[in-house]
């Protein structure tokens, strides 16, 4: 999808390209509901069942002292806390970024495949756009990728020969219609 840069005989520089971007205004009208505001104001009941705190250590052993297992419990508690910190750091700094990267790549691939399939299957026209100095623009809708590339090259050549961009677009679109019919 290379942009062809053309110099007119009067010195103006024009860029002729096949536009890939969708028409955002049409998409916003069609799918504008995705920006609706939420009506829920509060968080409400989260439905979490927390323990009451009245429990304790319910060891099922025989008698003896309550201080004998304290050293082991502290060591196990510290090991669990250190383990949770290590797992949290690994997740936050390694696994989460990798997971997000994979999800981003999958989303981009899916969008590209769906976009190309939509253009090809539904025969959506490609926009061939010629943009010049001071924001001047001329565009044509062409069905088919190869036809759009041919039209881009024809428009660029006619602009280079001195045609006005609007005339070049009209002539190229008329030629591509006659040639494809």
N, C-alpha and C positions, 0 to 999 in steps of 0.2 A: 504494500500500500504506500508506495513511494510518491512523494509530492514532486510534481514536475514544475520547475521554476523557469519562467519564460520572460524574455526581455522583448517588449514591444518596440517598434521602430521609433516611437516618440520618446522612448527612454523609460517608460513605466515598467515596473517588475510585477508580474502576476504569478500566483501560485495556483496550480490546478491539481486537484486531488479527488480521490474517491473517499467520501466521508463514511466512516464506520459508526460514529456515535448515533444513538437513537434520538428521536425527536422528543426532548424532555417535556415540552408543553403538552404534547399529546399523551405522554405517559402520566403526567401529573393529573390531567383531566380524567383519564381512564381509571387510574389506580390511586386517586387522591385520598381515599379513605384510610390508607395505612398511617396517616399522621393524626388520626383522631386522638383527642385527649382522653385520658382515663377519668372516669367519673368516681371511682373509689377514692375516698379521701383518706381514710385511716387504715391502719394495719389490722386492727381487730384481733380476734382470737387466733393465735397461731396453731392451736391444736397440739401443743407439745405437752407431753405427760412427764413432768419432772418428779423425781422422788421427793418425799416429804422431809427427808433428812433425819427421821427418827431412827433409822436403822443404825447399824454399827457393824463392828466386826463380829460376825457370828461364827466363830470357830467351833467346830464340832468335836473337839478333842476332850480328853479327860481333864482333870484338875490341873494343878500346877500354877505357876505364876503367869501373870500377864505380860511381864517384861522380857521374857525369854526370846520371843519372836521379833522383838522390836528392831534389832540390828538387821535382820534379814529383810524385814519389811521396808526399812529405809533404803537399803541397797537396791532392792527391786524397784521401789518407787523412783529413785534417782535414775536407774537404768531405763525405766519406761519413759520418764520425762526427756532424757537425753535422746532416746530412740525416736520419740515423737518430734523433737526439734530437728534431728537429722533428716527424718522423712519429710517434714514440712519444708525444710530448706531445699532438699533435692526436688521435691515437687514444684516449689515456687520458682526456682532458678533453672531447672533443667526440663522436667516433664511438661509443665504447663506451657512454656514457650514452644517446645517441640510439637505439642498437641495443637496449639493455635496455628503454628506454621503449616502443619499438615491440613488442618481444616481450611485455612486460607487457600492453599493450593488446590484442594478438592473443589472449593467453591468457585474459584476462577476457571478451572477446567470445565466444570459443569455449565457455568454461564457462557463460556465460549462455545461449547458444543451446542447448547440450546440456541444461542444466538445465530450461529452459522446454519444450523438445521432449520430454524425458523425462516431465515432469509431464503434458503434454498427451497424448502418444501412449500412455503406459502408464496414464493415468487415476489417477495417484497422488493421494491426498487431500491437500487443504490443511488445515492446522491452524488453527482459529479459537480464539484464546486470550483469556481474560479474566483479567487480573491485578489484584488489589486490594491494599489496605493489608496490611502485615505478611506479604507474600509469598503470600497466598491466591491460588489459581489454579483455573480451570475451563477445560477445553478440549474441542473437538469436531473430528472429522475430517469434512471435507466435500469431495466430489468435484466438481470444476469451479470455475474462477476466479470466474465471476459468482455462482454459488451460494454460494461462500465469502464474497463481499462482501455478498450479501443476508443471509446468516446472521450476519455480523459486525454489520450494522446492526440486525437483529432482537434479537440478544443485548444490544446496547447499549441499545436502547429498553426492553427488559424489565427490565434492571438499573435504568435511570432511573425506571421505574414502581414499583420496590420489590421485584421478584422477587429471590430469592436467586440468585446466579450459577449454581449447579448446576441449579436449576430452569429458569432462562433458557436454559441450554445445551441441556438435554433437550428443552424445548418447541420451541426453534428448530430443532434437528436433526430432531425428529419432523415439524414443519411442512415443512421443506425436503424430506424424504423423500416426504411425501404430495404435495407440489407438483410434484416432478420425476417421479413415477411415473405 
